[in-house]
């Protein structure tokens, strides 16, 4: 019967699951930020008085970020 020469229990690899959630948050921030930035630039380019594209693109980017986060959350390892 082989013995462990150091008589210490085997260590399991570290759990980096927090990195998964940190990357999801960064991805959400980037998607929403790009959507709002694109909406502001498009409204300025078209010279609109009402920020229509900012509103629409920000809502679409929030929906896309939530969709991708949920899809990523339920994905198996």
MDTraj code that builds the backbone (N, CA, C; nanometers):
import mdtraj as md
import numpy as np

residues = "UNK UNK UNK UNK UNK UNK UNK UNK UNK UNK UNK UNK UNK UNK UNK UNK UNK UNK UNK UNK UNK UNK UNK UNK UNK UNK UNK UNK UNK UNK UNK UNK UNK UNK UNK UNK UNK UNK UNK UNK UNK UNK UNK UNK UNK UNK UNK UNK UNK UNK UNK UNK UNK UNK UNK UNK UNK UNK UNK UNK UNK UNK UNK UNK UNK UNK UNK UNK UNK UNK UNK UNK UNK UNK UNK UNK UNK".split()
xyz = np.array([
    [0.0849, -0.1167, 0.0000],
    [0.0000, 0.0000, 0.0000],
    [0.0902, 0.1240, 0.0000],
    [0.0782, 0.2090, -0.1052],
    [0.1639, 0.3282, -0.1110],
    [0.1181, 0.4324, -0.0100],
    [0.2124, 0.4995, 0.0450],
    [0.1813, 0.6035, 0.1426],
    [0.2227, 0.7390, 0.0892],
    [0.1586, 0.8384, 0.1404],
    [0.1905, 0.9748, 0.1035],
    [0.3146, 1.0165, 0.1825],
    [0.4261, 1.0520, 0.1142],
    [0.5485, 1.0820, 0.1886],
    [0.5377, 1.2048, 0.2785],
    [0.4514, 1.2970, 0.2456],
    [0.4418, 1.4163, 0.3298],
    [0.3332, 1.4032, 0.4353],
    [0.2532, 1.2976, 0.4285],
    [0.1446, 1.2731, 0.5231],
    [0.0460, 1.3892, 0.5309],
    [0.0254, 1.4565, 0.4191],
    [-0.0728, 1.5648, 0.4151],
    [-0.1825, 1.5278, 0.3159],
    [-0.3023, 1.5760, 0.3411],
    [-0.4113, 1.5437, 0.2485],
    [-0.3887, 1.6105, 0.1128],
    [-0.4420, 1.5450, 0.0105],
    [-0.4281, 1.6006, -0.1238],
    [-0.5109, 1.7282, -0.1352],
    [-0.4522, 1.8271, -0.1985],
    [-0.5219, 1.9540, -0.2163],
    [-0.5984, 1.9509, -0.3477],
    [-0.7192, 2.0031, -0.3425],
    [-0.7970, 2.0128, -0.4648],
    [-0.7591, 2.1422, -0.5362],
    [-0.7803, 2.1465, -0.6684],
    [-0.7466, 2.2702, -0.7399],
    [-0.8351, 2.3851, -0.6931],
    [-0.7849, 2.5064, -0.6987],
    [-0.8644, 2.6206, -0.6516],
    [-0.9881, 2.6423, -0.7380],
    [-1.0922, 2.6948, -0.6771],
    [-1.2173, 2.7195, -0.7462],
    [-1.2199, 2.8651, -0.7940],
    [-1.2273, 2.8838, -0.9232],
    [-1.2281, 3.0175, -0.9813],
    [-1.3652, 3.0548, -1.0350],
    [-1.4708, 3.0111, -0.9690],
    [-1.6051, 3.0410, -1.0174],
    [-1.6370, 3.1893, -1.0077],
    [-1.5722, 3.2606, -0.9166],
    [-1.5964, 3.4043, -0.9063],
    [-1.5500, 3.4765, -1.0323],
    [-1.4517, 3.4226, -1.1015],
    [-1.4046, 3.4838, -1.2253],
    [-1.5110, 3.4769, -1.3341],
    [-1.5923, 3.3722, -1.3299],
    [-1.7013, 3.3592, -1.4268],
    [-1.7998, 3.4746, -1.4103],
    [-1.8340, 3.5071, -1.2871],
    [-1.9293, 3.6150, -1.2623],
    [-1.8671, 3.7520, -1.2864],
    [-1.7402, 3.7649, -1.2600],
    [-1.6733, 3.8919, -1.2880],
    [-1.6678, 3.9177, -1.4380],
    [-1.6441, 3.8142, -1.5157],
    [-1.6417, 3.8323, -1.6606],
    [-1.7810, 3.8594, -1.7155],
    [-1.8841, 3.8002, -1.6542],
    [-2.0209, 3.8290, -1.6964],
    [-2.0562, 3.9747, -1.6691],
    [-2.0144, 4.0267, -1.5559],
    [-2.0420, 4.1665, -1.5224],
    [-1.9685, 4.2607, -1.6171],
    [-1.8448, 4.2282, -1.6494],
    [-1.7681, 4.3100, -1.7428],
    [-1.8316, 4.3082, -1.8811],
    [-1.8785, 4.1918, -1.9229],
    [-1.9450, 4.1792, -2.0523],
    [-2.0732, 4.2621, -2.0547],
    [-2.1504, 4.2578, -1.9482],
    [-2.2737, 4.3366, -1.9419],
    [-2.2428, 4.4859, -1.9475],
    [-2.1414, 4.5277, -1.8730],
    [-2.1026, 4.6679, -1.8716],
    [-2.0590, 4.7151, -2.0100],
    [-1.9833, 4.6331, -2.0799],
    [-1.9363, 4.6692, -2.2134],
    [-2.0520, 4.6783, -2.3131],
    [-2.1443, 4.5842, -2.3088],
    [-2.2574, 4.5844, -2.4020],
    [-2.3459, 4.7063, -2.3790],
    [-2.3784, 4.7324, -2.2541],
    [-2.4660, 4.8466, -2.2232],
    [-2.3940, 4.9779, -2.2554],
    [-2.2675, 4.9872, -2.2225],
    [-2.1908, 5.1076, -2.2516],
    [-2.1820, 5.1366, -2.4006],
    [-2.1570, 5.0337, -2.4801],
    [-2.1508, 5.0526, -2.6251],
    [-2.2862, 5.0907, -2.6831],
    [-2.3926, 5.0329, -2.6289],
    [-2.5259, 5.0678, -2.6768],
    [-2.5618, 5.2127, -2.6491],
    [-2.5328, 5.2586, -2.5293],
    [-2.5620, 5.3979, -2.4931],
    [-2.4729, 5.4924, -2.5729],
    [-2.3446, 5.4598, -2.5840],
    [-2.2518, 5.5437, -2.6602],
    [-2.2950, 5.5539, -2.8067],
    [-2.3343, 5.4406, -2.8649],
    [-2.3807, 5.4421, -3.0039],
    [-2.5073, 5.5245, -3.0208],
    [-2.5982, 5.5148, -2.9255],
    [-2.7206, 5.5933, -2.9311],
    [-2.6947, 5.7428, -2.9212],
    [-2.6052, 5.7820, -2.8331],
    [-2.5708, 5.9235, -2.8173],
    [-2.5053, 5.9761, -2.9443],
    [-2.4119, 5.9010, -2.9991],
    [-2.3445, 5.9429, -3.1213],
    [-2.4411, 5.9515, -3.2388],
    [-2.5321, 5.8563, -3.2493],
    [-2.6290, 5.8569, -3.3584],
    [-2.7264, 5.9737, -3.3452],
    [-2.7711, 6.0022, -3.2251],
    [-2.8583, 6.1181, -3.2032],
    [-2.7860, 6.2490, -3.2363],
    [-2.6593, 6.2588, -3.1986],
    [-2.5826, 6.3801, -3.2286],
    [-2.5581, 6.3935, -3.3788],
    [-2.5303, 6.2826, -3.4454],
    [-2.5047, 6.2844, -3.5892],
    [-2.6291, 6.3275, -3.6672],
    [-2.7450, 6.2788, -3.6251],
    [-2.8696, 6.3119, -3.6940],
    [-2.9292, 6.4443, -3.6463],
    [-2.8769, 6.4989, -3.5383],
    [-2.9242, 6.6278, -3.4870],
    [-3.0642, 6.6220, -3.4294],
    [-3.0977, 6.5132, -3.3640],
    [-3.2308, 6.4976, -3.3065],
    [-3.2407, 6.5729, -3.1737],
    [-3.3542, 6.6373, -3.1527],
    [-3.3762, 6.7083, -3.0256],
    [-3.4115, 6.6101, -2.9142],
    [-3.4869, 6.5074, -2.9488],
    [-3.5252, 6.4033, -2.8534],
    [-3.4300, 6.2856, -2.8735],
    [-3.3770, 6.2329, -2.7655],
    [-3.2769, 6.1255, -2.7733],
    [-3.3438, 5.9903, -2.7980],
    [-3.3955, 5.9735, -2.9175],
    [-3.4679, 5.8512, -2.9519],
    [-3.3730, 5.7320, -2.9597],
    [-3.2642, 5.7480, -3.0326],
    [-3.1731, 5.6357, -3.0513],
    [-3.0995, 5.5994, -2.9223],
    [-3.0733, 5.6978, -2.8387],
    [-3.0119, 5.6684, -2.7100],
    [-3.1048, 5.5810, -2.6264],
    [-3.2305, 5.6157, -2.6242],
    [-3.3285, 5.5387, -2.5479],
    [-3.3447, 5.3979, -2.6051],
    [-3.3625, 5.3889, -2.7357],
    [-3.3862, 5.2587, -2.7990],
    [-3.2638, 5.1687, -2.7877],
    [-3.1469, 5.2215, -2.8211],
    [-3.0266, 5.1382, -2.8155],
    [-2.9870, 5.1011, -2.6732],
    [-3.0139, 5.1887, -2.5780],
    [-2.9821, 5.1523, -2.4397],
    [-3.0741, 5.0408, -2.3901],
    [-3.2020, 5.0485, -2.4251],
    [-3.2939, 4.9410, -2.3850],
    [-3.2605, 4.8093, -2.4554],
    [-3.2267, 4.8170, -2.5832],
    [-3.1889, 4.6951, -2.6553],
    [-3.0587, 4.6357, -2.6006],
    [-2.9656, 4.7209, -2.5641],
    [-2.8392, 4.6690, -2.5113],
    [-2.8578, 4.6079, -2.3725],
    [-2.9457, 4.6638, -2.2917],
    [-2.9749, 4.6030, -2.1610],
    [-3.0401, 4.4663, -2.1808],
    [-3.1343, 4.4586, -2.2743],
    [-3.1993, 4.3295, -2.3024],
    [-3.0982, 4.2280, -2.3538],
    [-3.0090, 4.2708, -2.4420],
    [-2.9069, 4.1796, -2.4950],
    [-2.8111, 4.1348, -2.3855],
    [-2.7727, 4.2260, -2.2971],
    [-2.6810, 4.1907, -2.1886],
    [-2.7457, 4.0918, -2.0921],
    [-2.8724, 4.1119, -2.0606],
    [-2.9426, 4.0192, -1.9719],
    [-2.9570, 3.8829, -2.0382],
    [-2.9913, 3.8824, -2.1669],
    [-3.0052, 3.7558, -2.2398],
    [-2.8738, 3.6788, -2.2406],
    [-2.7650, 3.7458, -2.2744],
    [-2.6354, 3.6769, -2.2792],
    [-2.5898, 3.6311, -2.1413],
    [-2.6209, 3.7081, -2.0384],
    [-2.5823, 3.6682, -1.9029],
    [-2.6614, 3.5458, -1.8563],
    [-2.7894, 3.5430, -1.8848],
    [-2.8704, 3.4268, -1.8473],
    [-2.8252, 3.3048, -1.9259],
    [-2.7987, 3.3228, -2.0542],
    [-2.7513, 3.2120, -2.1372],
    [-2.6172, 3.1595, -2.0848],
    [-2.5300, 3.2504, -2.0452],
    [-2.3993, 3.2116, -1.9924],
    [-2.4117, 3.1478, -1.8539],
    [-2.5088, 3.1963, -1.7759],
    [-2.5282, 3.1445, -1.6401],
    [-2.5775, 3.0001, -1.6394],
    [-2.6673, 2.9666, -1.7316],
    [-2.7228, 2.8318, -1.7316],
    [-2.6388, 2.7338, -1.8149],
    [-2.5349, 2.7863, -1.8796],
    [-2.4472, 2.6984, -1.9577],
    [-2.3725, 2.6056, -1.8629],
    [-2.3640, 2.4820, -1.9027],
    [-2.2935, 2.3840, -1.8194],
    [-2.1441, 2.4043, -1.8323],
    [-2.0730, 2.3601, -1.7293],
    [-1.9271, 2.3759, -1.7262],
    [-1.8622, 2.2944, -1.8327],
])
top = md.Topology()
chain = top.add_chain()
for i, resn in enumerate(residues, 1):
    res = top.add_residue(resn, chain, resSeq=i)
    for name in ("N", "CA", "C"):
        top.add_atom(name, md.element.get_by_symbol(name[0]), res)
traj = md.Trajectory(xyz[None], top)
